[in-house]
Amino acid sequence: MVPLGWVGGVVGFILAAVISLYANTLVAKLHEFGGNRHIRYRDLAGFVYGPKAYYLTWALQYVSLFMINAGYIMVSGQALKVEMTH
């Protein structure tokens, strides 16, 4: 995000948040499927695709939560440090 500057970086973050919200809204509409209400993505995946998909979705959600989000925060902090020193 450093090459974008403050305005471009903030706009990029807001755009990413909007896209993420839209994608989650689309998936949330699927939570009622086959006459059953599923409260988690992995429950829905298990119902639609079987037990292997349930465990795969469980693993991917936790990888996303801990690895991607934590890494994104660290990279963002480094980018802000670089921006402030220039």
N, C-alpha and C positions, 0 to 999 in steps of 0.2 A: 504493500500500500504506500510505501514511501514515495515512489515516483509520482503518485497521484496528488500528493500534497494533502493539506488538511481538508480542504473543501471536497476534493475528489475522494479522499479516504473515507470521510464521514458519509458522503453520498453512497459510496460503495458498500459500507457497512449497513446503511439503511436499506439499500436495494437487496442485499443478501438476506436481511431480516424479513423483508416483504416476500421474497421468493420462498423462504423457508416457511413462513406462516401460510402462504397459499398452498404449498405442498402438504403441510400438515392438515390443513382444512380439507383437502381432497381425500386424504387417507381417513380422516375422522368421519367423513360421510359414509365410508365403507364399514364402519364399526357394527352397523346392523345389517347382517348378511345371513341369508338362509333362515330367516325367522328367529335368529338368536342375536342377542346383543353382546358384543365382545368389548371388554373394557381396556384391553391392551392390544397393541399391534401384534405381538407374538401369539396371542390367543386367536386372533383373526387369521394369521398365517397358518397356524396349526389346524384350524377348522377347514380352511380352503385347500391347503396343499399337503396336509398330513403332519405327523409328529416330527419328521426330520426338519421341516420348515420352521416348526415351533422353536426347536433348539438353535437352529441357524439364526433366526431372527433375534433370539435372546442374546446370543454371542455378539452379533453385529451391533445391537443397541448398546451394549456395555463397552465395546471397542469404540464406538462413536462417542459415547459419553466421556470416557476417561482419556482416550488417546487423542481424538481429533479436537474436541473442545478445549482440553487443557493445552495441547500444542498450539492451537490457534491463539489462545490468550498469551502464551509465551512469545510467539512470533510477533504479535501485535505490540507487546511491550518493547521488544527489541526495535521494532520499526519506529515507535515513538521516541526512543532514546536516540536513534540515528537522526531523526528529524530535528530533534532539539539541539543536537550538537552542530548542525549545519547552519 
